[in-house]
Amino acid sequence: MTGNPATLGLVLAGGQATRMGGGDKTLLKVGGETILSRTLSRISPHCKAIALNANGDPARFAAFGLPVVADSVADFAGPLAGILAGMDWAHANHPEIEWLASAPGDCPFLPRDLIPRLHKAARSAKTPLACAKSGEWRHPVAALWRVELREDLRKALTVEGLRKIEIWTERHGVALAEWPEQPVDHFFNTNKKEDLIKAEQIAVQFPGA
């Protein structure tokens, strides 16, 4: 691990991939590797521990040898439920970890400096949260979260019924870490089959991306 504060890397792999026809987007291949493998290679060097957030049978991820943490809030409550599950797992298993870095499970070109730059943004802005931005777009699940906010997040999800990430993060203050969109948008995501085709083209054109 590099010189960042102790951080849990959490890959959000719990999406239902309805626009892909179902299944796990993280296990689709781009450039000969699963998106999950590509994501892990980018975040693992900067984390003290790694976990996956996914619902259903965890055995489908057994080859990766990582803990799989299911949502504790029912009915597919969205990414915030995954963040809360990761925070709870960190609190129970690694109480020394104060930060959680979340990574979307459908972005095959995440920047290799994602976590250090999120930490730098949070330090500079003195905020407990930071998220990535490329061009005009924020990427609220490519983000950094203080684990100590977990009870506030639990209340927002279970009492308020809150689902929109930006509403909750704005309450606490969220810093932005920015990347250019060119020549490759590191936060390009594979929501549809056409996106997967485009991702393959990007991987061929920019093999280091």
ROMIVEX-201744 format. One record per residue (C-alpha): x, y, z; chain. Coordinates in steps of 0.001 Angstrom, whole numbers, plus 500000, padded with zeros to 6 digits. Layout:
N
<u->X, v->Y, w->Z, c->A>
...
This chain:
209
<u->500000, v->500000, w->500000, c->A>
<u->501183, v->503518, w->499216, c->A>
<u->501314, v->506408, w->501683, c->A>
<u->497581, v->507078, w->501785, c->A>
<u->495564, v->506759, w->505000, c->A>
<u->494355, v->503205, w->505631, c->A>
<u->491672, v->502641, w->503014, c->A>
<u->489226, v->499873, w->502123, c->A>
<u->488775, v->499475, w->498387, c->A>
<u->485202, v->498461, w->497610, c->A>
<u->484194, v->497401, w->494109, c->A>
<u->480475, v->497913, w->493569, c->A>
<u->479600, v->494751, w->491680, c->A>
<u->475954, v->494510, w->492687, c->A>
<u->474258, v->496036, w->489643, c->A>
<u->471594, v->493933, w->487944, c->A>
<u->472880, v->494714, w->484398, c->A>
<u->469365, v->494809, w->482980, c->A>
<u->470488, v->496695, w->479858, c->A>
<u->473102, v->493995, w->479218, c->A>
<u->470512, v->491250, w->479450, c->A>
<u->471396, v->490354, w->483047, c->A>
<u->474474, v->488881, w->484667, c->A>
<u->477551, v->490508, w->486189, c->A>
<u->479104, v->493371, w->484260, c->A>
<u->482258, v->493059, w->486343, c->A>
<u->482894, v->489602, w->484844, c->A>
<u->482668, v->490761, w->481231, c->A>
<u->485990, v->490967, w->479424, c->A>
<u->487654, v->494016, w->477901, c->A>
<u->491095, v->493688, w->476360, c->A>
<u->491286, v->490047, w->477405, c->A>
<u->490661, v->490740, w->481114, c->A>
<u->487506, v->490906, w->483172, c->A>
<u->486472, v->494414, w->484142, c->A>
<u->486838, v->493297, w->487749, c->A>
<u->490464, v->492254, w->487213, c->A>
<u->491196, v->495570, w->485529, c->A>
<u->489590, v->497455, w->488412, c->A>
<u->491464, v->495519, w->491083, c->A>
<u->494807, v->496152, w->489399, c->A>
<u->494137, v->499881, w->489623, c->A>
<u->492932, v->500181, w->493196, c->A>
<u->494711, v->497367, w->495074, c->A>
<u->498118, v->499110, w->495341, c->A>
<u->496493, v->501942, w->497279, c->A>
<u->494342, v->499943, w->499712, c->A>
<u->494900, v->498102, w->502972, c->A>
<u->492021, v->495737, w->502215, c->A>
<u->489707, v->494996, w->499280, c->A>
<u->486109, v->493787, w->499254, c->A>
<u->483357, v->493321, w->496695, c->A>
<u->479801, v->494496, w->497167, c->A>
<u->477390, v->492117, w->495436, c->A>
<u->474104, v->490411, w->496169, c->A>
<u->473160, v->486833, w->495337, c->A>
<u->475492, v->483841, w->495323, c->A>
<u->479004, v->485030, w->496258, c->A>
<u->480531, v->481858, w->494771, c->A>
<u->480563, v->483445, w->491310, c->A>
<u->483442, v->485631, w->492516, c->A>
<u->485318, v->482834, w->494292, c->A>
<u->488232, v->482927, w->491833, c->A>
<u->489192, v->486384, w->493112, c->A>
<u->489604, v->485272, w->496727, c->A>
<u->487985, v->488400, w->498133, c->A>
<u->485256, v->488920, w->500732, c->A>
<u->481870, v->489538, w->499125, c->A>
<u->479633, v->491849, w->501122, c->A>
<u->475893, v->491920, w->500407, c->A>
<u->473640, v->494919, w->500920, c->A>
<u->472133, v->495136, w->504384, c->A>
<u->469288, v->497325, w->503091, c->A>
<u->466742, v->495289, w->501146, c->A>
<u->465161, v->495745, w->497716, c->A>
<u->468220, v->496838, w->495735, c->A>
<u->468457, v->500236, w->497396, c->A>
<u->471188, v->501380, w->495031, c->A>
<u->474856, v->502275, w->495407, c->A>
<u->474449, v->503930, w->498801, c->A>
<u->473366, v->500575, w->500236, c->A>
<u->476574, v->499067, w->498896, c->A>
<u->478626, v->501849, w->500461, c->A>
<u->476937, v->501268, w->503810, c->A>
<u->477603, v->497519, w->503584, c->A>
<u->481262, v->498254, w->502913, c->A>
<u->481476, v->500691, w->505807, c->A>
<u->479939, v->498129, w->508157, c->A>
<u->482338, v->495445, w->506930, c->A>
<u->485326, v->497734, w->507448, c->A>
<u->484150, v->498676, w->510954, c->A>
<u->483732, v->495013, w->511922, c->A>
<u->486857, v->493589, w->510269, c->A>
<u->489347, v->496444, w->510041, c->A>
<u->488476, v->499019, w->512717, c->A>
<u->491740, v->500836, w->511972, c->A>
<u->490475, v->501745, w->508482, c->A>
<u->488985, v->505239, w->508419, c->A>
<u->488313, v->505596, w->504697, c->A>
<u->486427, v->503637, w->502058, c->A>
<u->487198, v->504116, w->498359, c->A>
<u->484422, v->502886, w->496094, c->A>
<u->484938, v->501881, w->492486, c->A>
<u->482167, v->501185, w->489978, c->A>
<u->482130, v->497652, w->488639, c->A>
<u->481473, v->498653, w->485029, c->A>
<u->484359, v->501052, w->484257, c->A>
<u->487234, v->499198, w->482566, c->A>
<u->489565, v->502207, w->482295, c->A>
<u->489642, v->503636, w->485811, c->A>
<u->492711, v->505834, w->486423, c->A>
<u->495554, v->504176, w->488291, c->A>
<u->495865, v->507232, w->490528, c->A>
<u->492155, v->507304, w->491421, c->A>
<u->492535, v->506757, w->495158, c->A>
<u->495573, v->509017, w->495777, c->A>
<u->493913, v->511875, w->493932, c->A>
<u->490639, v->511419, w->495803, c->A>
<u->492566, v->511567, w->499086, c->A>
<u->494415, v->514679, w->497930, c->A>
<u->491136, v->516382, w->497009, c->A>
<u->489544, v->515530, w->500361, c->A>
<u->492608, v->516803, w->502268, c->A>
<u->492740, v->520040, w->500312, c->A>
<u->489031, v->520746, w->500762, c->A>
<u->488938, v->519384, w->504344, c->A>
<u->485867, v->517306, w->503497, c->A>
<u->484933, v->513761, w->504575, c->A>
<u->483996, v->512861, w->501002, c->A>
<u->485471, v->513185, w->497515, c->A>
<u->484359, v->512030, w->494094, c->A>
<u->485779, v->511898, w->490593, c->A>
<u->484863, v->514203, w->487740, c->A>
<u->485757, v->514050, w->484047, c->A>
<u->484762, v->516848, w->481722, c->A>
<u->481378, v->518130, w->482868, c->A>
<u->480350, v->514900, w->484580, c->A>
<u->480657, v->513844, w->488189, c->A>
<u->481076, v->510166, w->488970, c->A>
<u->479559, v->509789, w->492436, c->A>
<u->480443, v->506104, w->492898, c->A>
<u->484106, v->506633, w->492017, c->A>
<u->484522, v->508185, w->495394, c->A>
<u->486070, v->508381, w->498837, c->A>
<u->484027, v->508141, w->502044, c->A>
<u->484811, v->508496, w->505757, c->A>
<u->483732, v->505296, w->507507, c->A>
<u->482661, v->507312, w->510560, c->A>
<u->479655, v->508558, w->508540, c->A>
<u->478108, v->505105, w->508422, c->A>
<u->475382, v->505660, w->511032, c->A>
<u->474293, v->508868, w->509350, c->A>
<u->474155, v->506999, w->506047, c->A>
<u->472183, v->504152, w->507652, c->A>
<u->469611, v->506644, w->508941, c->A>
<u->469352, v->508298, w->505524, c->A>
<u->468691, v->504937, w->503858, c->A>
<u->466441, v->503257, w->506396, c->A>
<u->464569, v->506165, w->507976, c->A>
<u->464512, v->508789, w->505232, c->A>
<u->464367, v->506351, w->502339, c->A>
<u->467088, v->508337, w->500569, c->A>
<u->468531, v->506809, w->497404, c->A>
<u->470238, v->509648, w->495513, c->A>
<u->473953, v->509836, w->496292, c->A>
<u->474409, v->513536, w->495597, c->A>
<u->471731, v->514582, w->498069, c->A>
<u->473467, v->512770, w->500919, c->A>
<u->477033, v->513743, w->500015, c->A>
<u->476167, v->517428, w->499719, c->A>
<u->475072, v->517390, w->503356, c->A>
<u->478618, v->516638, w->504437, c->A>
<u->480678, v->518337, w->501756, c->A>
<u->482253, v->516544, w->498815, c->A>
<u->485520, v->517498, w->497096, c->A>
<u->486118, v->516910, w->493392, c->A>
<u->489121, v->515231, w->491823, c->A>
<u->489184, v->516020, w->488113, c->A>
<u->490454, v->514129, w->485056, c->A>
<u->490318, v->515091, w->481362, c->A>
<u->487957, v->513260, w->479025, c->A>
<u->490576, v->512954, w->476284, c->A>
<u->492165, v->510925, w->474853, c->A>
<u->490340, v->508373, w->477025, c->A>
<u->487555, v->509033, w->479487, c->A>
<u->488712, v->506926, w->482427, c->A>
<u->485130, v->506733, w->483685, c->A>
<u->483592, v->505357, w->480500, c->A>
<u->481108, v->502740, w->481641, c->A>
<u->479713, v->499656, w->479982, c->A>
<u->475965, v->499899, w->480492, c->A>
<u->474911, v->498409, w->477154, c->A>
<u->476246, v->495866, w->474685, c->A>
<u->477244, v->498710, w->472356, c->A>
<u->479361, v->500155, w->475166, c->A>
<u->481228, v->496876, w->475503, c->A>
<u->482057, v->496980, w->471789, c->A>
<u->483322, v->500546, w->472145, c->A>
<u->485368, v->499568, w->475206, c->A>
<u->487108, v->496875, w->473162, c->A>
<u->487945, v->499466, w->470524, c->A>
<u->489386, v->501795, w->473171, c->A>
<u->491453, v->498962, w->474655, c->A>
<u->492971, v->498243, w->471229, c->A>
<u->493645, v->501892, w->470435, c->A>
<u->495001, v->502772, w->473885, c->A>
<u->496512, v->499547, w->475296, c->A>
<u->497785, v->501295, w->478421, c->A>
<u->494399, v->502730, w->479359, c->A>
